[in-house]
Amino acid sequence: MTKGCICWVVALLPEAKPLIEKLEMKLLSRDTLHPIYNNETGTDWLVISGVGQLNAASGSATLYQSCPKANTAIWVNIGIAGGSIAEIGELLYINSIRKEPKTRTFYPFIFPKIKIKNASLVTYDSPQKNYNQDYIFDMEAWAFYETIQKRVNREFIAVFKVLSDTSEASMNSLTKLKIFNLINDKLEFLESFRIKAQTLSEDEFRRQSNPEIFDQLVNKFHFTFTQTKQLKSLIKRWHVLLPGKSLNYVMENKESAKAILGHIKEILDEIEIDWG
């Protein structure tokens, strides 16, 4: 059975290490622009993008190109953020993202039954010192979301931030170990989210996959590009109108793609739909 997939986009190695260790991921290649990790089962992929919006966008795109299940994966940006709306160490689920200078605001889908505090986030180009705001701030989330929302449905994108600093003094005291511990302390929650996300990803993979009969037909007969699109459409209609009925017999005594398409359409057009 094909398993779901999660693509993690993380700015810093200390933020990524807890996930890399927990999920037993290994460095995939040193030839990519950004370091990419995955585990043996292929259920988890991770990129360390580096700090800043350009790096976040580039790292996200690099991971999308590298992961074979990228278009059906759940995409997660996890990392630290500053602000004063919660205590240091609290994990926040981001429900709106904008960047400064002001531009388009994104409103990520909020997975149901995720019982942690929601927060608005603003992405800046440089570290901030004004903590007296009703939002938290970072330097990557907007670029991550802006890049990935062009490639996958918004229902498959999530942003989580751990509050790492509530003042300039606490920001200056951050170390690699402190950053590691902030993320490491949230692994139990991230694992519970990961289980839900993988189920959703698995369902999406099945939804997008071609039925076995489609592959059998295109491998046996020559279908043009237009005929291939027609075949997909007819197979979808078949499964709606004739659920559970095999399509295999339509290949019997047929010698061309045109004959296959004509026979399927003829059968479907004869079906009367009971609207009552």
PyMOL commands that set and color helices and strands:
alter all, ss='L'
color gray80, all
select helices_A, chain A and resi 13-22+53-66+70-72+141-148+154-156+168-172+176-184+187-208+212-220+225-241+248-251+257-269
alter helices_A, ss='H'
color red, helices_A
select strands_A, chain A and resi 6-10+26-29+36-38+44-48+74-82+91-99+118-123+136-138+157-165
alter strands_A, ss='S'
color yellow, strands_A
deselect
rebuild
show_as cartoon
